[in-house]
Amino acid sequence: MENAAMSQLATASTATVWTPPATGPSSRNIWAPELHYLDGKWYLYYTAGASQDLSTQRTWVLENASPDPMSGSWVDKGQIYNPTENYWAIDGTVLQLHGASYFLWSGHGNQSDNTQHIYISRMSNPWTLTGPPCCFPGPLTNGRNTAIRT
């Protein structure tokens, strides 16, 4: 059932589209689901990890070829990441711009850096990144390492 207004969400039907495995890299701390219709299929991006301490959080994707995301089968396409830079990554989303798709997420630049940054990487398909991730600059500064409030 489709709703014409946000006020109707309280009465919308619900469906469980995926159940996490009992153990493994996408079995704990599941959050930030985002539903996208890309290339004629539905994709559900979500954040999950393997432990309760959040250090293993990564972004994952499910695919459904049905025209209706509430029906059909959801296929686990696995983790969406760059294999040479597989670090903490959460809250992913997709940007489509000028015929190309890009994945954006909040993450760490390496294993020892706990500073969160926003990253972007081009996608070859809805579950595969191509090329290295690019990091958006941190807070604007006035040249003296003092953040400028915007």
C-alpha positions in Angstrom: 0.0 0.0 0.0 1.4 3.4 -0.9 0.8 6.4 1.2 0.2 9.9 -0.2 1.3 11.7 3.0 3.8 11.3 5.8 0.9 11.5 8.3 -0.3 8.1 7.0 2.9 6.2 7.9 1.4 5.2 11.3 -1.1 3.0 9.5 1.2 1.7 6.7 1.8 -2.0 6.4 5.1 -3.5 7.5 7.2 -6.3 6.2 10.4 -8.0 7.3 12.6 -8.1 4.3 15.7 -9.5 5.8 16.8 -11.3 9.0 20.4 -10.9 10.0 22.5 -14.0 10.5 23.1 -15.2 14.1 26.8 -14.5 13.8 29.1 -12.9 11.3 30.2 -9.5 9.9 26.7 -8.2 9.5 24.9 -9.7 12.5 25.1 -6.9 15.2 24.2 -3.2 15.7 22.0 -2.9 12.6 20.9 0.7 11.8 20.5 3.4 9.1 18.5 1.5 6.5 18.0 3.4 3.2 15.8 2.2 0.4 16.8 3.3 -3.2 15.4 2.4 -6.6 18.4 2.1 -9.0 18.7 0.5 -12.4 15.2 -1.0 -12.3 15.7 -2.7 -8.9 15.3 -1.9 -5.2 18.4 -1.6 -3.0 18.4 -1.5 0.8 21.7 -0.1 2.3 22.3 -0.6 6.0 25.0 -0.4 8.6 26.0 -3.5 10.6 28.9 -5.1 12.4 30.2 -8.3 14.0 30.5 -7.1 17.6 28.8 -5.1 20.2 31.6 -2.5 20.5 30.9 -0.8 17.1 34.5 -1.2 15.9 33.5 -3.5 13.1 30.6 -1.4 11.6 30.5 -1.5 7.8 27.9 -0.7 5.1 26.0 -3.5 3.4 23.4 -3.8 0.6 20.4 -6.0 -0.2 18.8 -6.2 -3.7 15.2 -6.9 -4.8 14.2 -7.2 -8.5 10.5 -6.9 -7.8 8.7 -3.7 -8.9 7.2 -3.6 -5.3 9.8 -3.6 -2.5 7.3 -5.2 -0.2 7.2 -8.3 -2.3 9.8 -10.4 -4.1 13.0 -11.8 -2.6 15.8 -9.7 -1.1 19.3 -11.0 -2.1 22.3 -10.1 0.1 24.9 -8.5 -2.1 27.3 -8.2 0.7 29.5 -5.4 2.0 29.9 -2.3 -0.2 33.5 -1.1 0.2 36.9 -0.5 -1.4 39.0 -3.7 -0.8 42.2 -1.7 -0.3 40.7 0.7 2.2 38.2 -1.4 4.2 37.8 0.7 7.4 34.9 1.6 9.7 32.0 2.9 7.5 28.5 3.8 8.5 25.3 5.5 7.3 25.8 5.1 3.5 23.6 6.7 0.8 23.6 6.9 -3.0 23.9 10.1 -5.1 23.1 10.0 -8.8 24.5 12.9 -10.8 24.9 13.4 -14.5 24.3 9.7 -15.3 26.8 8.4 -12.7 26.2 6.9 -9.3 28.2 7.7 -6.2 28.2 6.2 -2.7 28.7 8.5 0.3 29.4 7.4 3.9 30.8 8.4 7.2 34.0 6.6 8.1 37.5 6.5 9.2 40.6 7.0 7.0 42.6 4.2 8.5 42.6 1.6 11.3 44.1 4.0 13.9 42.2 7.2 13.1 39.0 7.6 15.0 38.1 10.9 13.3 34.9 10.7 11.3 34.9 12.1 7.8 32.5 12.0 4.9 33.7 9.9 1.9 32.5 9.5 -1.7 33.3 6.9 -4.3 32.0 6.2 -7.8 29.9 3.0 -8.2 30.2 0.6 -11.1 26.9 -0.9 -10.0 24.7 -0.5 -6.9 26.9 -2.8 -4.8 30.4 -2.1 -6.1 32.7 0.9 -5.6 35.3 1.8 -8.3 38.4 3.8 -7.6 39.7 5.1 -4.3 37.4 6.9 -1.9 37.7 10.7 -1.7 37.4 12.4 1.6 35.5 15.7 2.0 37.6 18.3 3.8 37.1 18.7 7.6 35.7 21.8 9.3 36.5 25.1 7.7 39.3 26.9 9.6 40.7 30.4 9.6 44.2 29.3 9.0 45.0 29.0 12.7 43.4 25.6 13.3 40.4 27.3 14.7 37.0 26.1 13.4 34.8 28.7 11.7 31.2 28.5 12.7 28.9 28.4 9.7 
